[in-house]
Amino acid sequence: MSMKRELNLDDEDGTSMVELVVGMGMGMVVLAGLSMMLIMATRGNARVDARTEASDNARVAMTRIMEELHSACVKPTEPPIQATSTSNTLVFLHGTYGGGVETLNEAATETKITYSPTAHTLTEQNETEAPRIVLSHVSQAVTNGQVAPIFRYENSTVPGGNPFTIPTNGTLGVENSRYTILVRVAFKAGPKSEPVADAGAASEIENSATLRLTPPTFSETEKAKPCQ
């Protein structure tokens, strides 16, 4: 004989409101923790990507500048670095890409690389091409606690020439340009897009190019002039 249980509408067995609220609260805590972990991982990846981008852009721009400087000495009668160069502007002569100047009477191409402290760009311009931006988000590097100039010109073989002193808003000058045998380039490059605040995202880079020299004499007291 089977017994049929009658439905009791007054039965309060089951999940109470307090238990439901507590369960929802615990679920929200777990969800919040997972969300924080996801946000931290995303920001970490964004920081790594930004720093990698800044470093890669800086190295590409520096490599291009160094390659052009290494092929700048093309005429024995003219110094490669021009007198109009400054701490923010590098002006130099060069021949055709991958080649040189065939004759002494052939004109070399003058190239100018300019750093703009307001636009934070490095722009390249020569006689045959329109100006183009080599690198953006550029600022001056800090060396030994001091802001370093973008371009420095040196010759350690002459007294007081390492590096040459350039007046504020001044130029390298004819005499210093003749004896420049080393050009140092230093700058800080930031990422084009910085999704998270990261003071260390920018990449500082420095390199130098030694110009080809033919000393005019074997005397150790003589000044070694570049390209002569």
FENWO-V195016 format. One record per backbone hydrogen bond with DSSP energy under -0.5 kcal/mol. CO is the residue of the C=O (numbers start at 0). NH is the residue of the N-H. If there is no record, write none. Layout:
CO/NH
CO/NH
This chain:
1/3
2/4
6/8
7/10
15/19
16/20
17/21
18/22
19/23
20/24
21/25
22/26
23/27
24/28
25/29
26/30
27/31
28/32
29/33
30/34
31/35
32/36
33/37
34/38
35/39
36/40
37/41
38/42
39/43
40/44
41/45
42/46
43/47
44/48
45/49
46/50
47/51
48/52
49/53
50/54
51/55
52/56
53/57
54/58
55/59
56/60
57/61
58/62
59/63
60/64
61/65
62/66
63/67
64/68
65/69
66/70
67/70
68/71
70/94
71/73
74/77
79/92
81/84
82/172
84/171
86/149
86/150
87/114
88/85
88/90
89/112
90/81
91/110
93/108
95/98
99/95
99/101
102/105
108/93
108/110
109/126
110/91
111/113
111/124
112/89
113/115
113/122
114/116
115/119
115/120
119/136
119/137
120/115
120/122
121/133
121/134
122/113
123/131
124/111
128/125
131/123
131/133
134/121
136/189
138/187
140/142
140/147
142/145
145/142
149/185
151/183
152/163
153/180
153/181
154/157
157/160
160/154
162/161
163/165
164/166
166/169
172/176
173/177
174/178
176/179
177/225
178/180
180/210
181/153
182/208
183/151
184/206
186/204
187/138
188/202
192/194
197/200
202/188
204/186
206/184
208/182
208/210
211/226
218/221
222/224
224/213
224/227
